[in-house]
Amino acid sequence: MVLSATHKPQHVIFNTNARKLHMSLHLDENAVRANAADIAGRAAKRKSRKIWAFAAVGTLMATGAAYAAVQLFSYGTISQDAATMKELNLTEAKLTGSLVPGQTVGGSVKVANPNDFPVKVTAVILKDASLQATGQGCDPATVSPGGSVAAYPAGGAGHKIVLAAPVTINANGGPVTVTVPGAVSQAGTATGLCAVSADFAVEASVGS
C-alpha cells in the first residue's frame, strides 16, 4: 500500500509535468509563428514604402519631361520686292591734260548715285567706234584708247580702263569726281594736234 500510495502521486506529478511541457512547447511555437508574422509584416511595409517612393519619383520625372517637351510655333510670311537699280548720273567728263604727240593723258568725270544703296565705281570703258580725233593736221590713226580690250556694255568693242582704286559713292550721294588714268594716247610720230571725243561707260558694283 505504501508503494501503491507512493507510486500514484508520482504518476500524477509526471502527468502534470507532461502537460506543462506540452503547454510550454505549444506556447513557444505560437510565439515563434507570431514573431515570424510580425517580422514579415514589417518587411512588407518597408518594401511597400520603398516601392511607393520610387513610384513617386518616377511620376515626378515623367511630369517634368512632359513639361519640357511642350513647344509652340507661330508662322508668318515676309517678302520684299527686288531693289530698282537706277543708272548713275555722269557730268563734266573731260581729259585732264592736253593731248600731244608721244603722250598719254587721263580723264575725269563726276558721278552721282541716285540709288538708295551705295555703289563702288571700278572702271571706265571707252567705245572704240565712237573715238574721234579731229583738227588741222590731225591724223586720227595716231590716237588710241588706253586700257585693255573689252566689250562695250551697250554692244560693240571697247577698251576698259581700271581705276587705280575703287571709288565708293554713298546712297543718294555725289556727285563725286572719278579720275581715269591713261585714257587716251597719241603716237609720237604724229605731226599735228588732235581734239578727241568718245563715248564711255562707267562700271560700278553693288555690295562688297
TORMARDO-292350 format. One line per 8 residues: their letters; for each residue x, y, z of C-alpha. Coordinates in Angstrom, 2 decimals, decimal comma. Layout:
BEGIN
a> X Y Z ~ ...
% end
This chain:
BEGIN
mvlsathk> 0,00 0,00 0,00 ~ 2,79 2,27 0,77 ~ 4,26 1,52 -2,54 ~ 0,94 2,00 -4,22 ~ 0,34 5,29 -2,47 ~ 3,79 6,42 -3,31 ~ 3,51 5,43 -6,92 ~ 0,22 7,24 -7,54
pqhvifnt> 1,43 10,70 -6,57 ~ 4,43 10,12 -8,78 ~ 2,17 9,30 -11,67 ~ 0,13 12,42 -11,14 ~ 3,19 14,56 -10,91 ~ 4,55 13,01 -14,08 ~ 1,38 13,70 -15,97 ~ 1,26 17,25 -14,67
narklhms> 4,79 17,91 -15,80 ~ 3,99 16,42 -19,16 ~ 1,07 18,75 -19,60 ~ 3,20 21,71 -18,56 ~ 5,88 20,66 -21,01 ~ 3,34 20,21 -23,76 ~ 1,75 23,57 -22,96 ~ 5,13 25,23 -22,87
lhldenav> 6,03 23,78 -26,24 ~ 2,70 24,83 -27,66 ~ 3,09 28,40 -26,38 ~ 6,65 28,62 -27,71 ~ 5,54 27,52 -31,18 ~ 2,77 30,13 -31,25 ~ 5,22 32,81 -30,18 ~ 7,61 31,84 -32,95
ranaadia> 4,83 32,00 -35,52 ~ 3,61 35,35 -34,23 ~ 7,11 36,75 -34,25 ~ 7,71 35,49 -37,78 ~ 4,44 37,04 -38,95 ~ 5,35 40,34 -37,31 ~ 8,77 40,41 -38,98 ~ 7,25 39,57 -42,36
graakrks> 4,66 42,31 -41,92 ~ 7,24 44,92 -41,09 ~ 9,36 43,85 -44,07 ~ 6,32 44,04 -46,33 ~ 5,55 47,52 -45,05 ~ 9,11 48,64 -45,64 ~ 9,05 47,13 -49,09 ~ 5,75 48,78 -49,95
rkiwafaa> 7,03 52,14 -48,72 ~ 10,11 51,85 -50,92 ~ 8,03 50,95 -53,94 ~ 5,73 53,91 -53,30 ~ 8,73 56,24 -53,04 ~ 10,15 55,04 -56,34 ~ 6,76 55,35 -57,99 ~ 6,51 58,96 -56,79
vgtlmatg> 9,95 59,80 -58,18 ~ 9,05 58,19 -61,47 ~ 5,85 60,22 -61,65 ~ 7,65 63,48 -60,94 ~ 10,28 62,73 -63,56 ~ 7,65 61,87 -66,13 ~ 5,78 65,09 -65,35 ~ 8,94 67,18 -65,74
aayaavql> 9,81 65,54 -69,06 ~ 6,33 66,20 -70,43 ~ 6,54 69,87 -69,44 ~ 9,95 70,33 -71,07 ~ 8,76 68,81 -74,35 ~ 5,93 71,31 -74,91 ~ 6,66 73,53 -77,94 ~ 4,74 76,36 -79,54
fsygtisq> 5,14 77,54 -83,13 ~ 3,76 80,64 -84,82 ~ 4,04 81,32 -88,54 ~ 4,27 84,37 -90,75 ~ 5,40 85,47 -94,20 ~ 7,91 88,15 -95,13 ~ 8,51 89,47 -98,62 ~ 10,40 92,28 -100,28
daatmkel> 10,47 93,39 -103,89 ~ 13,82 93,46 -105,65 ~ 15,63 96,78 -105,46 ~ 15,34 99,03 -108,51 ~ 18,74 99,95 -109,92 ~ 18,99 103,38 -111,49 ~ 21,73 104,50 -113,86 ~ 24,43 106,71 -112,37
nlteaklt> 24,37 110,36 -113,39 ~ 27,53 111,39 -115,30 ~ 28,58 115,00 -115,85 ~ 31,63 117,11 -116,73 ~ 33,61 114,40 -118,49 ~ 36,94 115,71 -119,82 ~ 40,62 114,97 -120,35 ~ 42,88 116,05 -117,50
gslvpgqt> 45,55 117,49 -119,81 ~ 46,47 118,39 -123,39 ~ 46,98 115,53 -125,81 ~ 50,25 115,94 -127,69 ~ 52,31 113,52 -129,77 ~ 54,02 110,85 -127,68 ~ 51,87 111,47 -124,58 ~ 49,09 109,73 -122,69
vggsvkva> 46,51 111,69 -120,76 ~ 43,89 110,71 -118,25 ~ 40,32 111,80 -117,87 ~ 37,83 112,63 -115,17 ~ 34,07 112,52 -114,71 ~ 31,68 113,48 -111,95 ~ 29,41 110,66 -110,83 ~ 26,24 110,90 -108,74
npndfpvk> 24,40 107,91 -107,28 ~ 20,56 108,19 -107,27 ~ 20,08 104,73 -105,72 ~ 19,14 104,07 -102,10 ~ 22,23 101,90 -101,67 ~ 25,95 102,64 -102,09 ~ 27,88 101,75 -105,24 ~ 31,55 101,25 -105,96
vtavilkd> 32,98 102,62 -109,24 ~ 35,75 100,34 -110,51 ~ 36,41 101,14 -114,18 ~ 35,57 103,16 -117,29 ~ 35,04 101,56 -120,70 ~ 35,57 103,58 -123,92 ~ 33,67 102,61 -127,06 ~ 36,20 102,11 -129,85
aslqatgq> 33,88 103,04 -132,71 ~ 32,99 106,35 -131,07 ~ 36,58 107,60 -130,65 ~ 37,14 110,60 -132,90 ~ 40,24 112,71 -133,43 ~ 39,88 115,93 -135,38 ~ 41,80 119,09 -136,08 ~ 44,08 120,72 -138,63
gcdpatvs> 46,91 118,34 -139,47 ~ 45,48 115,67 -137,10 ~ 45,85 112,07 -138,15 ~ 43,09 110,05 -136,40 ~ 45,14 106,89 -136,80 ~ 47,70 108,25 -134,32 ~ 45,14 108,43 -131,46 ~ 44,22 105,29 -129,48
pggsvaay> 42,29 104,48 -126,29 ~ 44,05 103,31 -123,16 ~ 43,39 100,21 -121,10 ~ 42,80 96,71 -122,43 ~ 40,40 95,28 -125,00 ~ 36,91 94,66 -123,60 ~ 33,30 94,51 -124,75 ~ 31,35 97,73 -124,53
paggaghk> 28,25 97,18 -122,30 ~ 25,81 98,54 -124,89 ~ 27,39 96,46 -127,65 ~ 30,50 96,59 -129,79 ~ 34,19 96,63 -129,00 ~ 35,78 98,80 -126,38 ~ 38,74 99,37 -124,09 ~ 38,47 99,01 -120,33
ivlaapvt> 40,49 101,28 -118,05 ~ 40,59 100,07 -114,43 ~ 40,77 102,76 -111,75 ~ 43,80 102,92 -109,50 ~ 41,42 102,35 -106,56 ~ 37,65 101,80 -106,42 ~ 35,57 104,89 -105,62 ~ 32,60 104,39 -103,28
inanggpv> 29,59 106,67 -103,68 ~ 27,06 106,59 -100,87 ~ 23,35 106,03 -101,33 ~ 21,81 109,11 -102,97 ~ 25,30 110,58 -102,86 ~ 27,54 112,63 -105,11 ~ 28,50 113,93 -107,44 ~ 31,98 112,55 -106,80
tvtvpgav> 34,90 113,16 -109,16 ~ 36,29 109,92 -110,57 ~ 39,76 110,10 -112,13 ~ 40,55 107,79 -115,06 ~ 44,28 107,16 -115,61 ~ 45,72 106,72 -119,12 ~ 42,51 107,36 -121,01 ~ 43,89 108,33 -124,42
sqagtatg> 47,33 108,41 -126,06 ~ 48,82 109,85 -129,27 ~ 51,65 108,28 -131,17 ~ 54,99 110,05 -131,14 ~ 55,04 110,08 -134,94 ~ 52,04 112,40 -135,10 ~ 52,67 115,76 -136,79 ~ 49,50 117,55 -135,71
lcavsadf> 47,45 118,17 -132,60 ~ 44,10 116,49 -132,25 ~ 40,89 117,17 -130,43 ~ 39,30 113,93 -129,26 ~ 35,89 112,69 -128,15 ~ 34,49 109,27 -127,29 ~ 31,53 107,55 -125,69 ~ 32,22 105,75 -122,45
aveasvgs> 30,51 103,77 -119,71 ~ 31,24 103,79 -116,01 ~ 31,43 100,35 -114,43 ~ 30,22 100,08 -110,84 ~ 29,37 97,27 -108,44 ~ 26,87 96,89 -105,62 ~ 27,84 95,26 -102,34 ~ 31,24 94,23 -101,06
% end
